[in-house]
Amino acid sequence: MTTLNGGTAATNANAPTCTCEPSSYAFVSPPPPTHQFEPLADVRRVLASGSPLAELLRESYNIILEALNRYGPEGVALSFNGGKDCTVLMHLMYAAREQHAQENPTENVRPIRIKTLYVAHTDSFPEVDEFVAYCEPRYGLDLVKIYGPMREGIQSFLDRYPEIHAMLVGTRRTDPFGELLVPFQPTDNGWPDLMRVHPILDWDYAQIWQAMDELRIPHCVLYEHGYTSLGGIENTQPNPVLRNPDARCGYDPAHKLTDGGKERDGRIKKRP
């Protein structure tokens, strides 16, 4: 992993120390039990299953394949920060790279490497950084970590990889400023020239967790501690909606949140 733009990470004095039992594919320390790593097979299995998720997955997966066909595998990067949405996207990206390699053997180099930008909070949770580090070798991420302003960070990333013309982003319509986005959207004026690709715009909270389960995708252990939306240490806490005094951690895991509209209730709003 390469770090650009300097910056220092805060220590997490308030990090959760709970040892809750993780779900089958949560990342914990030590790593999850070894199971077959076959993202493309996972995607094809769900697409053929007739699952309620299948059609939505097909639309998103085709957007990624279209991006690879437009810009080539070396021209498409991934924005990844360890959160649930971009974790699903990372799994789909790897699967699409596998399929593209099978269909275009002369254009692809093995093993698959995915140029990845990690815009980190200066007060990031160690659990998030640990999960990102776990994903680097698993998904073949050539990861560049930046702190500081997003605009300058993207420019530094593009200076390092000038062949990049598009970046996959895990934004959904329910995210701030996400309601008017389209799957292929150029950056705004004044920003580095880049095509933003949004494959999972129309997914809801429950569908993200359904995909985690059906595609057998690991996720950051904080989601097992009641966190439902991850920011930095100073602005993120377990979701109060999931408070459960009978749970070992005092909170139910994120996938048990039934009202997706309360996904960000664990974010601490800044005082005016």
C-alpha positions in Angstrom: 0.0 0.0 0.0 1.2 3.5 -0.9 0.2 6.6 1.2 0.0 10.0 -0.5 -0.4 13.5 0.8 1.0 12.7 4.2 -1.3 13.0 7.2 -1.4 11.2 10.4 -3.9 8.6 11.7 -5.5 9.1 15.0 -5.4 6.3 17.6 -8.7 4.8 18.6 -8.9 5.1 22.4 -12.6 4.3 22.2 -12.4 1.3 19.9 -14.9 -1.5 20.7 -13.3 -4.4 22.5 -16.3 -6.7 22.3 -15.6 -10.3 21.2 -19.0 -10.9 19.7 -19.4 -14.0 17.5 -19.0 -12.8 13.9 -21.2 -13.9 11.0 -19.9 -16.6 8.7 -18.0 -14.2 6.4 -17.1 -11.3 8.8 -13.4 -10.4 9.0 -12.1 -10.8 12.5 -8.6 -11.5 13.9 -7.7 -14.2 13.1 -9.0 -14.1 9.5 -12.2 -16.0 8.6 -12.0 -19.7 7.9 -10.7 -20.4 4.5 -13.4 -21.0 1.9 -13.2 -21.1 -1.9 -12.5 -17.6 -3.3 -14.4 -17.5 -6.6 -16.1 -14.1 -7.1 -17.1 -14.9 -10.7 -18.6 -18.2 -9.7 -20.4 -16.5 -6.9 -21.9 -13.9 -9.3 -22.9 -16.5 -11.9 -24.5 -18.7 -9.2 -26.7 -15.8 -7.9 -27.6 -14.7 -11.4 -28.8 -18.2 -12.2 -30.6 -18.7 -8.9 -33.7 -16.7 -9.6 -33.1 -14.9 -6.3 -34.9 -11.5 -5.8 -31.4 -10.0 -5.9 -30.5 -11.5 -9.3 -31.9 -8.9 -11.6 -30.5 -6.0 -9.7 -27.2 -7.8 -9.5 -27.3 -8.3 -13.3 -27.8 -4.6 -14.0 -24.9 -3.6 -11.7 -22.6 -6.2 -13.0 -23.3 -5.2 -16.6 -22.4 -1.6 -15.8 -19.0 -2.8 -14.5 -18.5 -4.9 -17.6 -19.4 -1.9 -19.8 -16.8 0.2 -18.0 -14.2 -2.4 -18.6 -15.1 -2.6 -22.3 -15.0 1.2 -22.7 -11.8 1.9 -20.8 -10.0 -1.4 -20.6 -9.1 -3.3 -17.4 -6.1 -1.0 -16.8 -8.2 2.1 -17.3 -10.7 1.5 -14.5 -9.9 2.0 -10.8 -11.8 1.3 -7.7 -12.7 3.7 -4.8 -12.6 1.6 -1.6 -12.7 2.5 2.1 -13.7 -0.7 3.8 -17.4 0.2 4.0 -20.1 -2.3 3.2 -21.2 -0.7 -0.2 -17.7 -0.6 -1.7 -16.9 -4.0 -0.3 -19.8 -5.5 -2.4 -18.6 -3.4 -5.3 -15.0 -4.7 -4.9 -16.3 -8.3 -5.1 -18.3 -7.5 -8.3 -15.3 -5.7 -9.8 -13.0 -8.7 -9.3 -15.6 -11.0 -10.8 -16.0 -8.7 -13.8 -12.2 -8.6 -14.2 -12.2 -12.4 -14.2 -14.9 -12.5 -16.9 -13.2 -9.8 -19.0 -9.9 -11.8 -18.8 -11.7 -14.9 -20.0 -13.3 -13.1 -22.9 -10.3 -11.0 -23.8 -7.2 -13.0 -23.0 -4.8 -10.9 -25.0 -5.8 -7.7 -23.1 -5.3 -9.1 -19.6 -2.3 -9.9 -17.4 -2.5 -12.4 -14.7 -2.8 -12.2 -11.7 -5.6 -9.6 -11.6 -4.5 -6.3 -10.0 -7.0 -3.6 -9.3 -5.8 0.0 -8.9 -7.5 1.3 -5.8 -7.9 4.6 -4.1 -8.5 4.6 -0.3 -9.5 8.0 1.0 -9.0 7.5 4.7 -10.2 9.5 7.7 -7.3 10.8 9.8 -9.2 9.3 12.7 -10.1 6.0 11.0 -11.0 3.0 13.0 -8.1 0.5 13.3 -10.7 -2.2 12.5 -11.4 -0.6 9.1 -7.7 -0.2 8.3 -7.2 -3.9 9.3 -10.0 -5.0 7.0 -8.7 -2.9 4.1 -5.2 -4.5 4.6 -6.9 -8.0 4.6 -8.6 -7.2 1.3 -5.4 -6.0 -0.5 -3.9 -9.4 -1.2 -7.3 -11.2 -1.4 -8.6 -9.0 -4.2 -5.3 -8.0 -5.7 -5.6 -4.3 -4.8 -2.8 -2.0 -5.8 -4.0 0.4 -3.1 -3.0 4.0 -2.6 -4.1 5.5 0.7 -4.6 9.3 1.0 -5.5 11.7 3.8 -6.7 15.2 3.2 -8.9 16.8 0.6 -10.6 14.5 -1.9 -9.9 16.6 -4.9 -6.2 16.8 -4.4 -6.0 13.1 -3.5 -7.7 12.1 -6.7 -5.3 14.2 -8.7 -2.3 12.6 -6.9 -3.8 9.2 -7.7 -4.2 10.1 -11.4 -0.7 11.6 -11.6 0.5 8.2 -10.3 -1.7 6.2 -12.7 -2.3 8.4 -15.8 -3.9 5.5 -17.7 -6.9 5.6 -15.4 -10.0 7.1 -17.0 -12.8 5.8 -14.9 -13.3 4.9 -11.2 -16.0 2.7 -9.7 -17.7 4.3 -6.7 -20.1 2.6 -4.2 -22.5 5.5 -3.9 -26.2 4.7 -3.5 -29.1 7.1 -4.0 -29.8 7.3 -0.3 -26.3 8.6 0.3 -25.8 12.4 0.7 -25.8 14.0 -2.8 -26.6 10.7 -4.5 -30.2 11.2 -5.6 -29.4 12.8 -8.9 -26.5 10.6 -10.0 -26.4 8.4 -13.1 -24.4 5.2 -13.7 -21.7 7.0 -15.8 -21.1 10.6 -14.7 -18.1 12.8 -15.5 -16.5 14.6 -12.6 -17.8 18.2 -12.0 -15.9 21.3 -13.3 -12.8 22.0 -11.4 -12.2 18.4 -10.5 -9.7 16.0 -12.1 -11.0 14.7 -15.4 -12.5 11.3 -14.6 -15.6 9.2 -15.3 -17.3 8.2 -12.1 -19.1 4.9 -12.5 -21.9 4.1 -10.0 -23.0 0.4 -10.4 -25.0 0.1 -7.2 -26.9 3.4 -7.2 -30.4 1.7 -6.9 -29.5 -0.8 -4.2 -31.1 -0.3 -0.8 -29.6 -1.2 2.6 -31.2 -4.6 2.8 -30.0 -5.6 -0.6 -26.4 -4.8 0.3 -26.6 -7.3 3.2 -28.4 -9.8 1.0 -25.5 -9.6 -1.5 -23.0 -10.0 1.4 -24.8 -13.2 2.3 -25.5 -14.7 -1.1 -22.1 -13.8 -2.6 -20.2 -14.9 0.5 -18.4 -11.6 0.9 -16.4 -10.8 4.1 -17.1 -7.5 5.8 -15.5 -5.3 8.5 -16.1 -6.7 12.0 -17.5 -3.3 13.2 -20.7 -4.2 11.4 -21.0 -7.0 13.9 -20.8 -4.5 16.8 -23.9 -2.5 15.7 -22.3 0.0 13.4 -24.3 0.5 10.2 -22.5 3.4 8.5 -18.8 3.9 8.9 -17.1 7.3 9.1 -14.3 8.3 11.4 -14.0 7.7 15.1 -15.2 11.1 16.1 -18.4 11.0 14.1 -19.4 7.4 14.2 -21.0 5.2 16.9 -23.1 2.1 17.0 -26.6 2.6 15.6 -28.9 3.3 18.6 -31.7 1.6 16.8 -29.8 -1.7 17.2 -29.3 -1.4 20.9 -30.0 -4.7 22.6 -29.1 -5.3 26.2 -29.3 -9.0 25.7 -26.6 -9.0 22.9 -23.0 -9.7 24.0 -21.9 -6.3 22.5 -25.0 -4.5 23.6 -26.0 -4.1 20.0 -27.4 -6.3 17.3 -25.3 -6.7 14.1 -25.9 -4.3 11.2 -27.7 -6.8 9.0 -30.6 -6.8 11.5 -31.5 -3.2 10.9 -34.9 -3.4 9.2 -35.5 0.3 8.4 -32.8 1.3 5.9 -33.9 4.9 6.4 -32.1 4.7 9.8 -28.8 3.5 8.3 -27.0 6.7 9.2 -28.5 7.1 12.7 -25.1 6.2 14.2 -23.4 9.2 12.6 -22.8 12.0 15.0 -23.8 15.3 13.5 -21.5 18.3 13.9 -22.8 21.1 16.1 -23.4 24.4 14.3 
